[in-house]
Amino acid sequence: MATVHRNRTKLASRAHHVASALERRGIRATYRLHDSLLSNRRSRRHYERERLPLDDVQSRVVDSLEREGCAVLPFAELVPDEGVRAAVDEELDGFARRTEEALAREAAGDGDPALRRREGKEFVVRLWSYDVELADEPWLQASLSHRLLDVANAYLRMWSKLEYVDAWYSVPDAADTERRASQRWHRDYNDRRLLKAFLYLVDVDEGTGPFEYVPGSTGGGPYSGEWPWEPLGTNYPPHDELVERVPESAIRTFTAPRGTLILCDTSGFHRGGFATTKPRVLATATYSSPASLASLTDRNFRFAGDLDALDGSQRFAVS
């Protein structure tokens, strides 16, 4: 009976391996189909027909993204409307305050704090997480504004999808804690060219878990060939091998004051959120191609606002 059990176990393991390989192959084929012929082809046509001009600030950001895969500037420079920025600050400062209060209750054993955390990334508390309805929330509206959306569309060279919006509160860990999940070097799995926005809501120093990035790890950059991006590829390479291939001098660490906006293509190598002395609080948004949504990912929110109040590229972004 032991031999039969071992044979069945081996058979089951092999079947799982084959099924996983077939699934991976199917996802990759679906992605390529949508990228070249279906979703992205239509999106590129929309962009070419209705391309909006960029101002000097937006053009500078796109140029930096093309050269290095990242750009950094004050949020106020890209979004000069003080009313928009004040509304974002009020919304997200409230999130940080409520999170700190809930964490304090949790530490005291005082009831269920209802903190939104995901298994494997318990160090991050989220404002919305997944499966929420959003409409007039200030950070959503800022992410959907043409100040940000047009930059994303120009970089992707197509009408993009606003795939993800949220705010994160990174809880400090002991300095000797092993890095987990997105605290490790990785490429985002969901698209070969995408844009993420990170808005710092606190001053971020070395102990606050700064965002780190390897410029030149996208496109045809000098580090783009190291574990190159592909759907469901090797997105988390071994740390010791990565540091051998990517020198410390090639890494950019974004220590910066509150109100700093970082835009980057996270199909390139990046990590962050390893806070050890103070919590890192930021707002984030992800813009990706329609192919990403078609084959790999789901939007983390449902838009519950008035679609008729949006123009074409904005409706496209949230639908």
N, C-alpha and C positions, 0 to 999 in steps of 0.2 A: 504493500500500500504506500510506503514511503516513496518508492520509485515512481509510482503513478502520480503521487502528489507533486514530486519534483518536476516531472514531465509536464503536468498541467500548469504548474507555476511558470516554467520556461515558455510554454506555449502562450500563456496569457501575457507574459512580459513581451514576447515577440510580437503578438497581435497588437498590443498597446503601442509598441514602437512603430510598427508599420502604419497603424491608424494615425498616429501623430505625424509621421512623415507625410502621409497623404494629405492630411489636413493642412499642414504647413505649405505643401506644394500647391494645394488648391487656393489658399489665401494669397500666395505670391502671384499665381496666375490671375486671380480676380483683381488684385491690385494693379497689375500691369495692364490688364484689359481696360479698367476704368481710367487709368492714367493716360493711355495712349489713344483710346478710341471713344470711350463713353463719357463719363462724368467730366473729366478734366478738359476734354476737347470742347465741350459746350461752354464750359466756364472760361476757357481762353478766348473763345469767340465773343462772349459777353464783354470781357475786359477790353479787347481790341476795339469793339464797336463803341463802347461808352467809357473810354479811359478818361479819368479826370486829371487835370494838371496838378502837380505837386508844387508847393511853395519851397523856398530855400531850405527851411528847416527839414521838411519832409524829404527833400531830395538828398540832403546831407546824410540823413539817417539811412536811406536806401543805399546810397553809395558805400557807407560803412558796412552795412550788412553784406553787400556784394563782395567787398574786399576781405572782410574778416569773419563774417557770420554773426557779428554782434555790433551793437551801438549803445551808447549811454549818454543821457542828457537829463537836465531837470525836467520834471513833468510839466512845470509851468511854461517851459519853452515850446513844447509840442502842443500842450493844451492851455492856451493863454487865458481862457475864460475863467475868471475867478469864481464865478458862481458854480461852475461844474466842479472845480477842484474843492471848493468848500463843502459841497454836498458829498463828494467822495470821502473827504476827511471825516465828516460827521458820521457817515455810515460805518466806516471801517474802524474809526476810533471806538465806536460803540461796540463793535464786534470784539476788539481787543479787551475792552473793559469787562464785557460779559464773560469772556473766556477766562480772564484772570480770576473773576469772582467764582466761576464754576470750578476752576482748578483748586481754589482755596477750599471750597466746600468738599470737593472730592478728597483732598488731603486730610480734612478733618473728619471724614467718614460721615458727612452730613447729607444723606440722601443721594439721589441720582442726578448728577450734574447735566446729563443729556449732551455730553460733548460729542461732536461729530468727528469720529476717528475711524480709520480703516485698518483692518488687520494687516500687520506687517509694517505699517507706517504710523504706529501709535504716537510717535513723536510730533505729529502734525495734527493740530485741531483745525477744522475747516468751518468756514462760514456757512456754506450751502452743501457741499459735498455733491451728491448725485440725486437725480430724480426729484427735482424741484421745479416749480413754476416761477418764472421771473418776468418782469415787465418794465417797471419804472425805476428799478434800483439804480442808484447813481453810477456804481462801477460798471454795471452792464451797459448803461447808456453811454458812458465814456468810451467803453471798449467798442461800441457800435458806431460811435461818431466817426465822421470822415477824417478827423485828425489822426486816428489810429487805423481805421479800416482801410483808408487809401494807401497808407504805407504798407500794410500787409498785402493788399492786392498788387501793388507795384512790385514788391519783392517776389511774390509767388508768380507774378505775371498772369494772373487769372483772378476772377472773382473768388474770394475765399469764403470758407465756412468759419463762423465763430463757434468753435467746437467746445470750448470750456471757459468758464469764468468762475472765479472763486477768490477767497482770501484765506491765507494760511497763517497760523500761529505756531511757530516751531518751539516746542518746550525744551529748555536746556537739559543736556545730559552731562554726566561726568566726563571729564576730558579723556579718560581711558576707556570709555565705552566704544565698542566696535561699531564702525559705520554700517548703516543698514539702508537697503533700498536706494532711494534717490540721493542719499548722502554719499553714495559711491559713484565713481566715474561711470557714465553710461551715455548711450545715445537713445533718444526717444524712439520708440518702435513704430509709431503710427503713420509717419509720412517721411518721404525722402527729402522734402523741402517744406518747412513749416516755420511759423513765427510765433514766439512766445513773448509776452510782455510781463515784466515784474516791476511793480511799483513798491519801493521801500516805504513803509509806514513808520519806521523807527530808524534812528542812526544805527548803521551796521558796521561793526568793527570785526576784528579777527575772532572774537569770542561770541559773536552773534550769528554765526553760521552763514558767512557771506556766500553769494553765488560765485561759482568759479567756472571758467570756460576755457576751451582750447581754440583760439582763433586759428583758422586754416584747417579745421577738421571737417569742413563741409565742402561741397562743390569739388573743385580741382585743387584745393589747398594742400599744403605739404603733409598734413596729417589725415587727409580724407581717406587714404588707402589703408589706414590702420583699422582692422576689423570694420571694413566699409559697410555703410548702411544697406540693409535690405529688409523687406518685411519679415519679422520674426527671426532676424539674424542674431549674431552674437552681440547683443546690445550692452551687456555688462561684462567686459573683458576682465581677466584676472588683474588685480591691482599691481602686483609685482611686475607683470609683463608690461603693463601700460606705462609705468614710470620708467622702465628701461627704454621704451620707444619714444616717449614724449618728455623732453627735458623740462625741468621746473621753470626755466626761463620762458618756455612757450605758453605757460599757464597765466591767465589773467584772473586776478581776484578782485571782485567788486566790493571793496569796502567803500561806503559812501553814506552821505547824510540822508535823513528822511526827505522824501520828495524826489528821490532819484528814480528815473525810469530806465530800465534795462530792456532792450529788445534784442532777441537772439534767435538764431536758427538752432533749435535743440535736437536736430538730427546730428549735430556735432557733439563732441564730448563735453559734458558738463556735470556738475554736482553742486549740492548746497544744502543748507538747513541743519548743519551739524553745529548747533548752538551749544556752548558750554558755560557761558557766564550770564547771558541775557537772552530773552526770547527774541526771535526774529519774527516780525510781522510784515506781511506783504500782501498785495493784491496781484492776481495773475489772470492772464487771458491767453488763449491759444487759438491761432488762426491756421487752418490747414486746408488742403485741397479737398474737393468733393470725393476724390478717390479714397482718401483716408476714411471718411464716413461710410462710404459704400462698402468697404471690405474689412475694416478693422475696428472701428471705434463708434461709440454712440456719444452724442452730445450730453453733457451732464445736466442740462436744464431744458425745459420746454418754454418757449417764448409765449407768454400769455398776454402780450400787449396788442396794440392796434397795428396790424400789418399794413393797413392802408395809409398810416401816418409815416411809413418808411418809403424811401425810394428804392429803385431796383436792386442795387448792390447790397443795401442793408437788409431788404427782405430775403435776398438770396442767402445772406450770411446766417440768418436765424431760422431758415425753413429747410 
